Amino acid sequence: MTWQPGQPIRSAQDEVDWQEWKRCTKAEGQRYRRSKYRRIDYIDVSDAAAAIIDLEVSVAQRERRYVDSTYSAVINRIITEWAAHRNKMR
């Protein structure tokens, strides 16, 4: 690799080197994030659960609560509220 980060791109080879550097840097960042953050794929969701989640997302979007309007945020809230309710019942 002849091109180095911070240097201008002056040739076709510099462009190729920059693209490779960008790809590797992005992959490195992704590996770091995945090593630090839990990832839960919730694919096999029942129709009833999907309807509840979709409704909660649409309500949050309609009310312009954008931080709360992602699927992850809704699932986090549902689980947290369920756990709080469960602990009260004990």
N, CA, C and O atoms as a GROMACS GRO file, in nm:
protein
  360
    1MET      N    1   0.086  -0.117   0.000
    1MET     CA    2   0.000   0.000   0.000
    1MET      C    3   0.090   0.123   0.000
    1MET      O    4   0.174   0.141   0.088
    2THR      N    5   0.072   0.207  -0.100
    2THR     CA    6   0.154   0.328  -0.109
    2THR      C    7   0.086   0.447  -0.044
    2THR      O    8   0.153   0.534   0.012
    3TRP      N    9  -0.046   0.452  -0.048
    3TRP     CA   10  -0.119   0.563   0.012
    3TRP      C   11  -0.126   0.545   0.163
    3TRP      O   12  -0.137   0.432   0.211
    4GLN      N   13  -0.122   0.654   0.239
    4GLN     CA   14  -0.132   0.651   0.384
    4GLN      C   15  -0.244   0.744   0.428
    4GLN      O   16  -0.268   0.846   0.363
    5PRO      N   17  -0.315   0.712   0.538
    5PRO     CA   18  -0.422   0.800   0.589
    5PRO      C   19  -0.370   0.941   0.612
    5PRO      O   20  -0.261   0.962   0.665
    6GLY      N   21  -0.451   1.037   0.571
    6GLY     CA   22  -0.414   1.177   0.587
    6GLY      C   23  -0.346   1.236   0.464
    6GLY      O   24  -0.329   1.358   0.454
    7GLN      N   25  -0.308   1.151   0.372
    7GLN     CA   26  -0.241   1.197   0.250
    7GLN      C   27  -0.344   1.215   0.140
    7GLN      O   28  -0.446   1.146   0.138
    8PRO      N   29  -0.319   1.308   0.046
    8PRO     CA   30  -0.413   1.324  -0.066
    8PRO      C   31  -0.408   1.204  -0.160
    8PRO      O   32  -0.307   1.132  -0.168
    9ILE      N   33  -0.518   1.184  -0.229
    9ILE     CA   34  -0.525   1.077  -0.330
    9ILE      C   35  -0.483   1.138  -0.462
    9ILE      O   36  -0.549   1.227  -0.516
   10ARG      N   37  -0.371   1.088  -0.515
   10ARG     CA   38  -0.315   1.148  -0.637
   10ARG      C   39  -0.314   1.054  -0.757
   10ARG      O   40  -0.298   1.098  -0.870
   11SER      N   41  -0.332   0.927  -0.732
   11SER     CA   42  -0.323   0.833  -0.844
   11SER      C   43  -0.434   0.728  -0.830
   11SER      O   44  -0.503   0.719  -0.729
   12ALA      N   45  -0.446   0.650  -0.936
   12ALA     CA   46  -0.545   0.541  -0.934
   12ALA      C   47  -0.508   0.440  -0.826
   12ALA      O   48  -0.597   0.385  -0.760
   13GLN      N   49  -0.379   0.416  -0.806
   13GLN     CA   50  -0.337   0.322  -0.702
   13GLN      C   51  -0.369   0.378  -0.563
   13GLN      O   52  -0.408   0.304  -0.473
   14ASP      N   53  -0.354   0.510  -0.545
   14ASP     CA   54  -0.392   0.572  -0.419
   14ASP      C   55  -0.541   0.550  -0.392
   14ASP      O   56  -0.581   0.523  -0.279
   15GLU      N   57  -0.622   0.562  -0.495
   15GLU     CA   58  -0.767   0.539  -0.480
   15GLU      C   59  -0.795   0.396  -0.436
   15GLU      O   60  -0.876   0.373  -0.346
   16VAL      N   61  -0.728   0.300  -0.498
   16VAL     CA   62  -0.744   0.159  -0.462
   16VAL      C   63  -0.700   0.137  -0.318
   16VAL      O   64  -0.768   0.069  -0.242
   17ASP      N   65  -0.585   0.194  -0.281
   17ASP     CA   66  -0.534   0.180  -0.144
   17ASP      C   67  -0.629   0.244  -0.043
   17ASP      O   68  -0.652   0.189   0.065
   18TRP      N   69  -0.684   0.360  -0.078
   18TRP     CA   70  -0.776   0.429   0.012
   18TRP      C   71  -0.903   0.347   0.033
   18TRP      O   72  -0.952   0.334   0.145
   19GLN      N   73  -0.956   0.290  -0.076
   19GLN     CA   74  -1.076   0.207  -0.066
   19GLN      C   75  -1.049   0.086   0.024
   19GLN      O   76  -1.134   0.050   0.106
   20GLU      N   77  -0.933   0.024   0.010
   20GLU     CA   78  -0.897  -0.091   0.093
   20GLU      C   79  -0.883  -0.049   0.240
   20GLU      O   80  -0.930  -0.119   0.329
   21TRP      N   81  -0.819   0.064   0.264
   21TRP     CA   82  -0.804   0.116   0.401
   21TRP      C   83  -0.940   0.145   0.462
   21TRP      O   84  -0.965   0.112   0.579
   22LYS      N   85  -1.030   0.206   0.383
   22LYS     CA   86  -1.164   0.238   0.431
   22LYS      C   87  -1.240   0.109   0.466
   22LYS      O   88  -1.307   0.103   0.569
   23ARG      N   89  -1.230   0.008   0.382
   23ARG     CA   90  -1.298  -0.120   0.406
   23ARG      C   91  -1.245  -0.186   0.534
   23ARG      O   92  -1.322  -0.233   0.617
   24CYS      N   93  -1.113  -0.188   0.549
   24CYS     CA   94  -1.052  -0.250   0.667
   24CYS      C   95  -1.087  -0.173   0.794
   24CYS      O   96  -1.114  -0.234   0.897
   25THR      N   97  -1.086  -0.041   0.788
   25THR     CA   98  -1.118   0.042   0.904
   25THR      C   99  -1.262   0.021   0.947
   25THR      O  100  -1.291   0.012   1.066
   26LYS      N  101  -1.352   0.014   0.849
   26LYS     CA  102  -1.493  -0.010   0.880
   26LYS      C  103  -1.511  -0.148   0.944
   26LYS      O  104  -1.584  -0.161   1.042
   27ALA      N  105  -1.446  -0.249   0.889
   27ALA     CA  106  -1.456  -0.385   0.943
   27ALA      C  107  -1.399  -0.391   1.085
   27ALA      O  108  -1.454  -0.459   1.171
   28GLU      N  109  -1.289  -0.321   1.108
   28GLU     CA  110  -1.228  -0.318   1.242
   28GLU      C  111  -1.323  -0.254   1.343
   28GLU      O  112  -1.339  -0.304   1.454
   29GLY      N  113  -1.386  -0.144   1.304
   29GLY     CA  114  -1.483  -0.078   1.391
   29GLY      C  115  -1.602  -0.167   1.422
   29GLY      O  116  -1.650  -0.171   1.535
   30GLN      N  117  -1.648  -0.239   1.322
   30GLN     CA  118  -1.761  -0.330   1.341
   30GLN      C  119  -1.724  -0.443   1.436
   30GLN      O  120  -1.803  -0.480   1.523
   31ARG      N  121  -1.604  -0.499   1.420
   31ARG     CA  122  -1.560  -0.605   1.511
   31ARG      C  123  -1.552  -0.553   1.654
   31ARG      O  124  -1.590  -0.622   1.748
   32TYR      N  125  -1.502  -0.431   1.671
   32TYR     CA  126  -1.493  -0.372   1.805
   32TYR      C  127  -1.632  -0.355   1.866
   32TYR      O  128  -1.655  -0.394   1.981
   33ARG      N  129  -1.725  -0.297   1.789
   33ARG     CA  130  -1.860  -0.276   1.841
   33ARG      C  131  -1.926  -0.409   1.880
   33ARG      O  132  -1.990  -0.419   1.984
   34ARG      N  133  -1.910  -0.508   1.797
   34ARG     CA  134  -1.971  -0.638   1.826
   34ARG      C  135  -1.908  -0.705   1.947
   34ARG      O  136  -1.975  -0.783   2.015
   35SER      N  137  -1.783  -0.675   1.975
   35SER     CA  138  -1.719  -0.733   2.093
   35SER      C  139  -1.765  -0.665   2.221
   35SER      O  140  -1.755  -0.724   2.329
   36LYS      N  141  -1.815  -0.543   2.212
   36LYS     CA  142  -1.853  -0.466   2.330
   36LYS      C  143  -2.003  -0.465   2.358
   36LYS      O  144  -2.044  -0.448   2.473
   37TYR      N  145  -2.084  -0.483   2.255
   37TYR     CA  146  -2.228  -0.469   2.272
   37TYR      C  147  -2.300  -0.600   2.245
   37TYR      O  148  -2.265  -0.673   2.152
   38ARG      N  149  -2.398  -0.629   2.326
   38ARG     CA  150  -2.480  -0.748   2.310
   38ARG      C  151  -2.568  -0.730   2.185
   38ARG      O  152  -2.624  -0.622   2.163
   39ARG      N  153  -2.580  -0.833   2.109
   39ARG     CA  154  -2.668  -0.829   1.992
   39ARG      C  155  -2.764  -0.946   2.002
   39ARG      O  156  -2.724  -1.061   2.013
   40ILE      N  157  -2.891  -0.914   1.996
   40ILE     CA  158  -2.994  -1.017   2.005
   40ILE      C  159  -3.078  -1.009   1.878
   40ILE      O  160  -3.143  -0.908   1.852
   41ASP      N  161  -3.076  -1.115   1.801
   41ASP     CA  162  -3.159  -1.122   1.681
   41ASP      C  163  -3.292  -1.184   1.722
   41ASP      O  164  -3.298  -1.298   1.769
   42TYR      N  165  -3.397  -1.110   1.703
   42TYR     CA  166  -3.530  -1.154   1.742
   42TYR      C  167  -3.609  -1.178   1.614
   42TYR      O  168  -3.687  -1.093   1.570
   43ILE      N  169  -3.587  -1.294   1.555
   43ILE     CA  170  -3.644  -1.324   1.425
   43ILE      C  171  -3.772  -1.406   1.436
   43ILE      O  172  -3.870  -1.380   1.366
   44ASP      N  173  -3.772  -1.504   1.523
   44ASP     CA  174  -3.884  -1.597   1.532
   44ASP      C  175  -3.991  -1.541   1.627
   44ASP      O  176  -4.025  -1.604   1.727
   45VAL      N  177  -4.044  -1.424   1.593
   45VAL     CA  178  -4.141  -1.355   1.677
   45VAL      C  179  -4.282  -1.401   1.638
   45VAL      O  180  -4.312  -1.418   1.520
   46SER      N  181  -4.367  -1.419   1.738
   46SER     CA  182  -4.504  -1.460   1.708
   46SER      C  183  -4.580  -1.344   1.645
   46SER      O  184  -4.540  -1.228   1.657
   47ASP      N  185  -4.690  -1.375   1.580
   47ASP     CA  186  -4.772  -1.270   1.518
   47ASP      C  187  -4.826  -1.174   1.624
   47ASP      O  188  -4.832  -1.053   1.600
   48ALA      N  189  -4.863  -1.226   1.739
   48ALA     CA  190  -4.917  -1.141   1.846
   48ALA      C  191  -4.810  -1.045   1.899
   48ALA      O  192  -4.837  -0.927   1.918
   49ALA      N  193  -4.689  -1.097   1.922
   49ALA     CA  194  -4.580  -1.012   1.971
   49ALA      C  195  -4.542  -0.908   1.865
   49ALA      O  196  -4.516  -0.792   1.899
   50ALA      N  197  -4.537  -0.948   1.739
   50ALA     CA  198  -4.503  -0.855   1.631
   50ALA      C  199  -4.604  -0.742   1.623
   50ALA      O  200  -4.568  -0.626   1.601
   51ALA      N  201  -4.732  -0.775   1.641
   51ALA     CA  202  -4.837  -0.672   1.636
   51ALA      C  203  -4.819  -0.572   1.749
   51ALA      O  204  -4.836  -0.451   1.729
   52ILE      N  205  -4.786  -0.620   1.869
   52ILE     CA  206  -4.765  -0.530   1.983
   52ILE      C  207  -4.644  -0.440   1.958
   52ILE      O  208  -4.651  -0.319   1.981
   53ILE      N  209  -4.536  -0.498   1.912
   53ILE     CA  210  -4.414  -0.420   1.886
   53ILE      C  211  -4.440  -0.317   1.777
   53ILE      O  212  -4.403  -0.200   1.792
   54ASP      N  213  -4.504  -0.358   1.667
   54ASP     CA  214  -4.534  -0.265   1.557
   54ASP      C  215  -4.623  -0.151   1.605
   54ASP      O  216  -4.601  -0.036   1.567
   55LEU      N  217  -4.721  -0.182   1.687
   55LEU     CA  218  -4.810  -0.078   1.740
   55LEU      C  219  -4.731   0.021   1.826
   55LEU      O  220  -4.748   0.142   1.812
   56GLU      N  221  -4.648  -0.030   1.914
   56GLU     CA  222  -4.569   0.058   2.002
   56GLU      C  223  -4.474   0.147   1.922
   56GLU      O  224  -4.457   0.264   1.955
   57VAL      N  225  -4.413   0.093   1.819
   57VAL     CA  226  -4.324   0.173   1.733
   57VAL      C  227  -4.404   0.283   1.663
   57VAL      O  228  -4.361   0.398   1.658
   58SER      N  229  -4.519   0.248   1.609
   58SER     CA  230  -4.599   0.349   1.536
   58SER      C  231  -4.651   0.457   1.629
   58SER      O  232  -4.658   0.574   1.590
   59VAL      N  233  -4.688   0.422   1.752
   59VAL     CA  234  -4.734   0.522   1.849
   59VAL      C  235  -4.619   0.618   1.882
   59VAL      O  236  -4.638   0.739   1.886
   60ALA      N  237  -4.501   0.564   1.907
   60ALA     CA  238  -4.385   0.648   1.939
   60ALA      C  239  -4.352   0.741   1.822
   60ALA      O  240  -4.318   0.857   1.843
   61GLN      N  241  -4.362   0.690   1.699
   61GLN     CA  242  -4.335   0.774   1.581
   61GLN      C  243  -4.440   0.882   1.567
   61GLN      O  244  -4.407   0.997   1.538
   62ARG      N  245  -4.567   0.848   1.587
   62ARG     CA  246  -4.676   0.945   1.576
   62ARG      C  247  -4.660   1.054   1.682
   62ARG      O  248  -4.690   1.171   1.656
   63GLU      N  249  -4.615   1.016   1.801
   63GLU     CA  250  -4.596   1.112   1.909
   63GLU      C  251  -4.459   1.182   1.901
   63GLU      O  252  -4.423   1.260   1.989
   64ARG      N  253  -4.386   1.153   1.795
   64ARG     CA  254  -4.254   1.213   1.770
   64ARG      C  255  -4.154   1.186   1.882
   64ARG      O  256  -4.068   1.269   1.911
   65ARG      N  257  -4.166   1.069   1.943
   65ARG     CA  258  -4.068   1.024   2.042
   65ARG      C  259  -3.968   0.936   1.966
   65ARG      O  260  -3.968   0.814   1.978
   66TYR      N  261  -3.882   1.002   1.888
   66TYR     CA  262  -3.798   0.930   1.793
   66TYR      C  263  -3.699   0.835   1.860
   66TYR      O  264  -3.668   0.729   1.804
   67VAL      N  265  -3.648   0.869   1.977
   67VAL     CA  266  -3.556   0.780   2.046
   67VAL      C  267  -3.627   0.650   2.085
   67VAL      O  268  -3.566   0.543   2.086
   68ASP      N  269  -3.756   0.662   2.115
   68ASP     CA  270  -3.835   0.546   2.155
   68ASP      C  271  -3.897   0.472   2.037
   68ASP      O  272  -3.966   0.372   2.057
   69SER      N  273  -3.874   0.519   1.914
   69SER     CA  274  -3.949   0.465   1.800
   69SER      C  275  -3.871   0.361   1.720
   69SER      O  276  -3.902   0.338   1.603
   70THR      N  277  -3.771   0.300   1.781
   70THR     CA  278  -3.700   0.192   1.713
   70THR      C  279  -3.747   0.059   1.772
   70THR      O  280  -3.796   0.053   1.884
   71TYR      N  281  -3.731  -0.046   1.695
   71TYR     CA  282  -3.770  -0.178   1.744
   71TYR      C  283  -3.689  -0.215   1.869
   71TYR      O  284  -3.744  -0.272   1.964
   72SER      N  285  -3.560  -0.184   1.870
   72SER     CA  286  -3.478  -0.216   1.986
   72SER      C  287  -3.527  -0.143   2.109
   72SER      O  288  -3.536  -0.202   2.217
   73ALA      N  289  -3.560  -0.014   2.096
   73ALA     CA  290  -3.608   0.064   2.211
   73ALA      C  291  -3.738   0.008   2.264
   73ALA      O  292  -3.757  -0.001   2.386
   74VAL      N  293  -3.828  -0.030   2.174
   74VAL     CA  294  -3.958  -0.084   2.218
   74VAL      C  295  -3.938  -0.218   2.289
   74VAL      O  296  -3.997  -0.241   2.394
   75ILE      N  297  -3.856  -0.306   2.233
   75ILE     CA  298  -3.832  -0.436   2.297
   75ILE      C  299  -3.765  -0.416   2.433
   75ILE      O  300  -3.799  -0.484   2.529
   76ASN      N  301  -3.669  -0.323   2.442
   76ASN     CA  302  -3.605  -0.294   2.571
   76ASN      C  303  -3.708  -0.250   2.674
   76ASN      O  304  -3.707  -0.297   2.787
   77ARG      N  305  -3.797  -0.160   2.634
   77ARG     CA  306  -3.898  -0.109   2.727
   77ARG      C  307  -3.994  -0.220   2.770
   77ARG      O  308  -4.028  -0.231   2.888
   78ILE      N  309  -4.037  -0.302   2.676
   78ILE     CA  310  -4.130  -0.410   2.709
   78ILE      C  311  -4.065  -0.507   2.809
   78ILE      O  312  -4.129  -0.546   2.907
   79ILE      N  313  -3.942  -0.544   2.785
   79ILE     CA  314  -3.873  -0.638   2.875
   79ILE      C  315  -3.852  -0.575   3.012
   79ILE      O  316  -3.872  -0.640   3.115
   80THR      N  317  -3.811  -0.448   3.015
   80THR     CA  318  -3.788  -0.379   3.143
   80THR      C  319  -3.917  -0.367   3.223
   80THR      O  320  -3.918  -0.391   3.343
   81GLU      N  321  -4.026  -0.329   3.156
   81GLU     CA  322  -4.154  -0.318   3.225
   81GLU      C  323  -4.204  -0.454   3.272
   81GLU      O  324  -4.259  -0.466   3.382
   82TRP      N  325  -4.184  -0.557   3.192
   82TRP     CA  326  -4.224  -0.692   3.232
   82TRP      C  327  -4.147  -0.736   3.356
   82TRP      O  328  -4.205  -0.792   3.449
   83ALA      N  329  -4.014  -0.711   3.357
   83ALA     CA  330  -3.932  -0.751   3.471
   83ALA      C  331  -3.973  -0.674   3.598
   83ALA      O  332  -3.978  -0.733   3.706
   84ALA      N  333  -4.002  -0.546   3.585
   84ALA     CA  334  -4.046  -0.467   3.701
   84ALA      C  335  -4.178  -0.521   3.754
   84ALA      O  336  -4.196  -0.535   3.876
   85HIS      N  337  -4.270  -0.551   3.665
   85HIS     CA  338  -4.400  -0.607   3.705
   85HIS      C  339  -4.381  -0.742   3.773
   85HIS      O  340  -4.444  -0.770   3.875
   86ARG      N  341  -4.295  -0.825   3.717
   86ARG     CA  342  -4.269  -0.960   3.772
   86ARG      C  343  -4.210  -0.950   3.911
   86ARG      O  344  -4.247  -1.026   4.000
   87ASN      N  345  -4.118  -0.855   3.931
   87ASN     CA  346  -4.055  -0.838   4.062
   87ASN      C  347  -4.156  -0.789   4.167
   87ASN      O  348  -4.144  -0.823   4.285
   88LYS      N  349  -4.254  -0.710   4.126
   88LYS     CA  350  -4.358  -0.663   4.218
   88LYS      C  351  -4.445  -0.780   4.264
   88LYS      O  352  -4.495  -0.780   4.376
   89MET      N  353  -4.464  -0.878   4.176
   89MET     CA  354  -4.551  -0.991   4.206
   89MET      C  355  -4.486  -1.091   4.302
   89MET      O  356  -4.554  -1.178   4.355
   90ARG      N  357  -4.359  -1.081   4.323
   90ARG     CA  358  -4.287  -1.177   4.409
   90ARG      C  359  -4.304  -1.144   4.554
   90ARG      O  360  -4.251  -1.214   4.640
   0.00000   0.00000   0.00000
